[in-house]
């Protein structure tokens, strides 16, 4: 299962969270059921650090942000707060809006600490839609883009049953994929205190 309370609001560092993964019991056998897990995205970031010898943040900045010109994307709410027009998150209860503090996600970073702008996000999406290229520069190989977008595990069949226009709901590598009225859709979303994001692509 997700075990999100392991990191949400925790004072553990990324390494301390990683070191404790061995104690989290699964509730399904491996590869039998789709289950989203933020901790596994964090673990993928730890793997990048082991292989590259750089922090996940530095690796991502050097290999994604800088080549794409994503100059207004970063990894820290501390950095975001320095912006003059940073978005503000709210909760709504009993028809009353309450401003929320930013949630620090440094420890779980690779699972969702990136703060960006719509302009920068379009640059990132264009990379996916342009087969891994920015102009003529190949940032990610086309074969890897295809791999990222290819279904790896079937998801909840009940969702497809509720919407007959939605077929083959699956999870790829960091993307949800399905067919909607014959169109291939690739999407994913995320949520944290006061904020929600949702990205769709129709290649």
Secondary structure as the mmCIF struct_conf table of DSSP 4:
data_model
#
loop_
_struct_conf.conf_type_id
_struct_conf.id
_struct_conf.beg_label_comp_id
_struct_conf.beg_label_asym_id
_struct_conf.beg_label_seq_id
_struct_conf.end_label_comp_id
_struct_conf.end_label_asym_id
_struct_conf.end_label_seq_id
HELX_RH_3T_P HELX_RH_3T_P1 UNK A 4 UNK A 6
TURN_TY1_P TURN_TY1_P1 UNK A 7 UNK A 9
HELX_RH_AL_P HELX_RH_AL_P1 UNK A 14 UNK A 20
HELX_RH_3T_P HELX_RH_3T_P2 UNK A 21 UNK A 23
HELX_LH_PP_P HELX_LH_PP_P1 UNK A 24 UNK A 26
BEND BEND1 UNK A 27 UNK A 28
TURN_TY1_P TURN_TY1_P2 UNK A 30 UNK A 32
BEND BEND2 UNK A 33 UNK A 33
HELX_RH_AL_P HELX_RH_AL_P2 UNK A 38 UNK A 52
BEND BEND3 UNK A 53 UNK A 54
HELX_RH_AL_P HELX_RH_AL_P3 UNK A 56 UNK A 60
HELX_RH_PI_P HELX_RH_PI_P1 UNK A 61 UNK A 65
HELX_RH_AL_P HELX_RH_AL_P4 UNK A 66 UNK A 68
TURN_TY1_P TURN_TY1_P3 UNK A 69 UNK A 69
TURN_TY1_P TURN_TY1_P4 UNK A 71 UNK A 72
STRN STRN1 UNK A 74 UNK A 74
BEND BEND4 UNK A 75 UNK A 75
HELX_RH_AL_P HELX_RH_AL_P5 UNK A 77 UNK A 80
TURN_TY1_P TURN_TY1_P5 UNK A 81 UNK A 82
BEND BEND5 UNK A 83 UNK A 83
TURN_TY1_P TURN_TY1_P6 UNK A 84 UNK A 85
STRN STRN2 UNK A 90 UNK A 93
TURN_TY1_P TURN_TY1_P7 UNK A 94 UNK A 95
STRN STRN3 UNK A 96 UNK A 99
HELX_LH_PP_P HELX_LH_PP_P2 UNK A 101 UNK A 104
BEND BEND6 UNK A 106 UNK A 106
TURN_TY1_P TURN_TY1_P8 UNK A 107 UNK A 108
HELX_RH_3T_P HELX_RH_3T_P3 UNK A 109 UNK A 111
TURN_TY1_P TURN_TY1_P9 UNK A 112 UNK A 112
STRN STRN4 UNK A 115 UNK A 115
HELX_RH_AL_P HELX_RH_AL_P6 UNK A 118 UNK A 129
TURN_TY1_P TURN_TY1_P10 UNK A 130 UNK A 132
STRN STRN5 UNK A 133 UNK A 134
TURN_TY1_P TURN_TY1_P11 UNK A 135 UNK A 136
STRN STRN6 UNK A 137 UNK A 138
BEND BEND7 UNK A 139 UNK A 140
HELX_RH_AL_P HELX_RH_AL_P7 UNK A 142 UNK A 149
BEND BEND8 UNK A 150 UNK A 150
STRN STRN7 UNK A 153 UNK A 154
HELX_RH_AL_P HELX_RH_AL_P8 UNK A 157 UNK A 162
TURN_TY1_P TURN_TY1_P12 UNK A 164 UNK A 165
STRN STRN8 UNK A 166 UNK A 171
BEND BEND9 UNK A 173 UNK A 174
STRN STRN9 UNK A 176 UNK A 180
TURN_TY1_P TURN_TY1_P13 UNK A 181 UNK A 182
STRN STRN10 UNK A 183 UNK A 192
TURN_TY1_P TURN_TY1_P14 UNK A 193 UNK A 194
STRN STRN11 UNK A 195 UNK A 201
#
